[in-house]
Amino acid sequence: MRSFLGLMITKGNVAAIMAGVFLIGFIGLLVGVNYLSQVKLQKSTLDHLKKDTEKRSMALGYFCSERKNDIKELASIRAISAFFENKALGMSMEYGLRASLLNISEIFDRFSSDRKLLGDRIYTRIVFIDSSGKLFVDSKLERAKQEHEWDWKSFLMPESSEVASVVICNGRFLSLIVSVPYFFKTEYAGQIMAWISPQAVYHLVEEAKGAWKQSVIIVSGEGLLPLPADMQYFAYLPSLLDLIGTKTGKIDQFEVINEYGAKVDILAIQMPVKDTSLSLVTFLPASEVFGPMAPWHLFLAMGALAIIILTGMAITLRINTHKLILHIRLEEASKREQEIEEKNRQLGREIAIRKEAEKALRNAHDELEIRVDARTKELAESNVRLKQEIKERKQAEEEKEKLQAQLIQAQKMDAIGILAGGVAHDFNNILQTIRGHNDLAMMKVDETDPLYRDLKQIELSAGRAANLTRQLLLFSRRQPIKFTPINLNTTVDNLLKMLHRLIGEDITINTELDPELWTVRADAGTLE
Amino acid sequence: MKHGKRVLPCIRNLVCMIAMVAITSVGSAYGGADLNEIKERGILRHLGVPYANFVTGSGDGLDVELVQLFAKHLDVKYKYIKTNWKNVIPDLAGKNVKPKGEDIEILGIVPIKGDIIANGLTILPWRKKIIDYSTPTFATQVWLIARADSPIKPIKPSGNTIKDIAAVKALLWGHSVLGVANTCLDPSLYGLKGRGARVRLFDGNLNELAPAIINRDAETTILDVPDALVAIEKWPGKIKVIGPVSDMQEMGCGFRKASSLLRDAFNRFFKECKKDGTYLSLVKKYYPNVFKYYHEFFK
């Protein structure tokens, strides 16, 4: 047991524990220092962001004041006063005065095309409206042609003598207009207004891009100066506009939903633009400033790391203990293994014997199977033969029965023949007697006597009856067939005479006899 | 007696016309040059009178550039021949003429100095008797201009030019009008004298008419639209446009009657210039307001 504990508390284990504790301490120190520097860096970044926004706001303020100077300059051009001077002289638009307006329009066009910032035109439209709100001069870019019509009277500012930067909210989108009242000989004569291109404004405030992916928008109240086509429009911009507070110069953090439906933390700072109602808002993803991980996350990570290291050490100690126990058990296991090996060998031998027996048994079984198959085949063949014999015997039986029936029929016919022959023989004898007596009677009667014809008829009928009996005797093989030359037409005529008497007057028998018919050799009785 | 008065002008006109035809044919033979001769000579002579922005007198102007381009088109050299309103027609036609209403009286033969007149030359009936015009190059009208402090007040347009002209002329009774004889600004062309105006003829250049009335040489003057628009722009508040004294007019380049080939060549060249935008860009350069004023004409 002592040796067992001694093994457990080794120098290696102690060193490992010490190293682990030192490592945790060192990482903790690093994380602390890093946390402090991160907090400092974030503060500095936010200050920088604020200053950057202030700088842009100042630039925009300066830009707006420059535009006021522009409009003042426009108001001082000679062409406008010349127009009013000519108008005051009573000149009509048709004869001369319209030229003055065209002149002003020309100057507005030139002014608009000359004023550029970073290659963009600053003004998209310059108009001059008279004191009644009638549009006199309208100089606008092609792209601004589709702009909706304004209520010009609402722009008139006869009371103001100062240049005013006016912001007009059209729904949620702003139009940035710089406007100046025009006085001719101290009397309010109209208003000059110039639309400032949002593109030029955004390019001005976007010019100094920092290292971050910040975006800048210009707002007034809830209205937004429309973003130019080359700027990215964030899907969450409308919700951001709703979230932006009234506090200026303070960095706010919002949670918005981006175009992919994910929640994004946004930092935003709003800065007012001097002498205008505009505000400049800079916003950027919080991850740009804070990084993907917040400082407190490092502490969390440190704790997790310490737990991992301690767990690792505990696992190592546990593994070492298990290793020792395993070593002891290993020796015991070795002995047991030898015994098992011996038993295994014996078992192997038994298995071999059993395998041999199994093999022999399998062979015998196979042989038996072969024999059974052969016998089964023989039996099947003999079965087929037996079936054939039974079939043949059945056919012979049927044949025999058929022959017996035929024999019985033949015997019956033979009996009938014998009977008919007997009857015919006796009848023939009687006929011979009748014929003899008839012949005698005929010899006694004159041929002219009417009785003679009757006797003659008896002779003929007796002759036919003799023929009939001869046929019966023929049928019964008692009368030989007597072939004599016969005229078939005569035979038919003779027969018809007898038939006419037999069938009566109601039935007529028609014959078609060939007179050229040759004589044939035949038995007359058989023919009749 | 009345009948005799009617017959006499007719006979006089007939004699003038016969004389004109006779002298025209002589004149043509005398010094006229058509296209082939100009090409042989290698020089196109441009007769010009400094007038508004057509011929500024400083070597440029709408018509100067147009004729320079035409010379280049003909592959000949351009030469500017300075003249004045009195001699510009004789210098081209080779005849000294005097307008008489819509007719002319030929006074004699003079040397031919140029081949083409181009300086905002208004197409007038009497001029067409002695020279040929190109296709119209410019639209115009003659307006009555008054000094700012004149009691004559600008008319209110009626929408009908004839009525407007009558309204303007009705205002002229007893007022002085400054004009230039033998030009399109000759008051006699518009019958101003007959309306009781005190007509004064000016010896100076047409460009000097507006300054002249500002200097109180007369109370009013007549100017054609291109010149009037330049004057309004130059002296705003010092002059005022009262209204029209003529119907719409057209300007064109003048050619000798015998230079029909040259005139045809110019017409073809001018058509191309209009088609490719060259001419419109020249008009925009020298008369941006007129271009917009008579936009339909320049379309």
Contacts between the chains, C-beta under 8 A, distances in Angstrom:
chain1	res1	chain2	res2	distance
A	78	B	236	7.2
A	79	B	233	8.0
A	81	B	236	7.4
A	82	B	232	7.7
A	82	B	233	7.2
A	82	B	236	3.2
A	82	B	237	6.8
A	85	B	236	5.1
A	85	B	237	3.5
A	86	B	232	6.5
A	86	B	236	6.1
A	86	B	237	7.0
A	86	B	240	6.9
A	88	B	237	7.8
A	89	B	148	5.7
A	89	B	154	7.0
A	89	B	237	7.1
A	89	B	240	4.1
A	90	B	153	5.2
A	90	B	154	4.4
A	90	B	240	6.8
A	91	B	154	5.0
A	91	B	240	5.5
A	91	B	241	5.3
A	92	B	154	5.9
A	92	B	155	7.2
A	92	B	156	6.3
A	92	B	157	5.1
A	92	B	241	7.9
A	92	B	243	7.8
A	93	B	157	7.8
A	94	B	157	4.1
A	95	B	143	6.2
A	95	B	154	6.7
A	95	B	155	7.5
A	95	B	157	6.6
A	95	B	164	7.9
A	95	B	241	4.6
A	95	B	242	7.7
A	95	B	243	5.3
A	95	B	244	6.6
A	96	B	143	7.2
A	96	B	154	7.9
A	96	B	228	6.8
A	96	B	229	7.5
A	96	B	232	5.6
A	96	B	240	7.5
A	96	B	241	3.5
A	97	B	241	7.9
A	98	B	293	6.8
A	99	B	229	4.7
A	99	B	232	6.0
A	99	B	233	7.4
A	99	B	289	4.7
A	99	B	293	6.0
A	100	B	232	6.9
A	100	B	233	7.8
A	100	B	236	7.4
A	102	B	288	7.6
A	102	B	289	4.9
A	102	B	292	4.6
A	102	B	293	6.7
A	103	B	233	6.2
A	103	B	289	6.0
A	105	B	292	7.7
A	106	B	288	5.7
A	106	B	289	7.4
